Amino acid sequence: MTHTSDAPAPGPDIFDRMRAGELYRAQDPEIEARQRAARRLAARWATAYNEDPDTARPLLAELLGSLGEDAEVRPPLHLDYGSHLRIGPRTFVNYGLTALDVADITIGADCQLGPHIQLLTPTHPLEPEPRREKWESARPITIGDNVWLGGGVLVLPGVTIGENSVVGAGSVVTKDIPPNTVAVGNPARVARTL
């Protein structure tokens, strides 16, 4: 395989490189095994949830990096690892969250997430050759306490949404949103202060 000057050579530390936000390839045996295990556990949780949400909760707690007291998540839940997703206490996550948690995703306390939210930490090189060679990286997403994300909100890599903010349904958040604001649109822009 040939490498561009922008892409590192493959090595045994690919998972550590991924977690550090450096370029990596997702087609690594360790990465693929961790993703399969997460998908299996997420499927077990979703099935159990449909029978009894309370008895399913330990499976969700095992899947996630942390699950706050009285937090509620409704299936389906689509994620890469689960272990890099932290959900704060009393947060409600409606149906269909996609949390591509290559990098850490932190959701604060008392948040409200509408249906079909996408939290996407992976990113790809702009240059065509490293992208063709399947290199990617990731940047964390942080959602502060008491944030409300309307249905269908998409949050891009590296974004922080400040506490008490509201993001309108269908918005695409490409840049940080300050605390105590309402942001809407594509790309999301602050419409007012709270």
C-alpha positions, 0 to 999 in steps of 0.5 A: 500500500502507498501512503500520502504524506498526510496519512500515517502507516498502519500499526498495532496502535490503531485503536489508540490513534483513533481515540486520540483523534488522529487519522486511522482506518476503521477496517481494523480487526480490533475496531470491527470486533468492538463495533460488532459487540456494541451492535449485539448488546444494543440489539439485546437491550432494544429487545429487552426494552420492548418487554420491560424498560426497567429490566432492560436498563442494566444492559443499557448501562453496560453498553454506555460509557455512563448512564445517569440516574433516571435517564431514559433512552428509547430504542432504537439506538445506533452507535459505533461503540457505546462506551464513548457515549455518556448520558447525564442524569434525568436526560430523555433521549427519544426514538432513533438516536444515532451516536457515532461515538468514535470520539467521546460524546457527552450529553449533560443532565436534564437534556431533552433529545427529540427523535432521530437526532444524529451526533456524528464525531467521525470526519474525513480528510478533505484531500481526495487521496487519503479519503480514497485510502479510507483514512478518517479521524474524529472530534468529540461532541459535548452537549451541556446540561438542560439542552433541548435538541428538536427532532432531526437535529444533526450535530457535526464533529467537534461541536459543543452546545452550551447549557440551557440552549435550544436547537430547533428541529431539523437544524444542522449544527456545524459550530459551537452554540453558546449557552442560553441561546436558541439556534435554528437552521442549516447551518444552525445560527443563534436566533435569540438569547434566553 
